[in-house]
Amino acid sequence: MTAVWHGRIYGSTDSGPLALDARTGDDLPAAPGIAPYAVNEYVGLALKGTDAMAYPAVE
């Protein structure tokens, strides 16, 4: 687990990033593309190597 925001749990696996429904634990249908370590309604922050990268939040 890397972050939680509005009922979504973000994390990373060997197969890539994923998002889960916090209530059911089910995979969400769309892969998030990144596993943010901080997220809000505007941006998700993730590490790329040793650099912090900001990605726009989309719903």
C-alpha positions as CSV (number, residue, x, y, z in Angstrom):
1,M,0.0,0.0,0.0
2,T,1.3,3.4,-0.9
3,A,-1.7,5.7,-0.4
4,V,-5.4,5.9,0.3
5,W,-7.8,8.5,-1.0
6,H,-11.6,8.6,-1.2
7,G,-12.2,4.9,-0.9
8,R,-9.3,3.8,-3.1
9,I,-6.2,2.0,-1.9
10,Y,-3.2,2.4,-4.2
11,G,-0.2,0.1,-4.2
12,S,2.4,-1.5,-6.3
13,T,3.1,-5.2,-7.2
14,D,5.7,-6.9,-9.4
15,S,3.1,-6.6,-12.2
16,G,2.8,-2.9,-11.8
17,P,0.6,-0.4,-9.9
18,L,-3.0,-1.2,-8.9
19,A,-6.0,0.4,-7.2
20,L,-8.4,-1.4,-4.9
21,D,-11.8,-0.6,-3.5
22,A,-11.2,0.1,0.2
23,R,-14.6,-1.4,1.3
24,T,-14.5,-4.6,-0.7
25,G,-10.8,-5.1,-1.6
26,D,-11.8,-5.7,-5.2
27,D,-9.5,-4.5,-8.0
28,L,-10.8,-1.3,-9.7
29,P,-11.4,-1.7,-13.4
30,A,-8.9,0.9,-14.6
31,A,-5.2,0.6,-13.6
32,P,-4.0,3.8,-12.1
33,G,-0.7,4.0,-14.1
34,I,1.3,5.0,-11.0
35,A,1.3,4.0,-7.3
36,P,1.2,7.4,-5.6
37,Y,2.6,7.9,-2.1
38,A,0.6,11.1,-1.7
39,V,-2.6,12.0,-3.4
40,N,-5.4,14.6,-3.3
41,E,-8.0,15.9,-5.6
42,Y,-5.4,17.7,-7.8
43,V,-2.3,15.6,-8.0
44,G,-0.7,12.2,-7.2
45,L,3.0,12.1,-6.2
46,A,5.1,9.1,-7.1
47,L,8.8,8.3,-7.2
48,K,10.6,7.7,-10.4
49,G,14.0,6.5,-9.4
50,T,15.0,9.1,-6.9
51,D,12.9,11.9,-8.4
52,A,9.5,12.9,-7.1
53,M,7.0,13.2,-9.9
54,A,3.6,15.0,-9.9
55,Y,0.8,13.5,-12.0
56,P,-2.6,15.2,-12.5
57,A,-5.4,13.5,-10.7
58,V,-8.3,12.3,-13.0
59,E,-11.5,10.7,-12.0
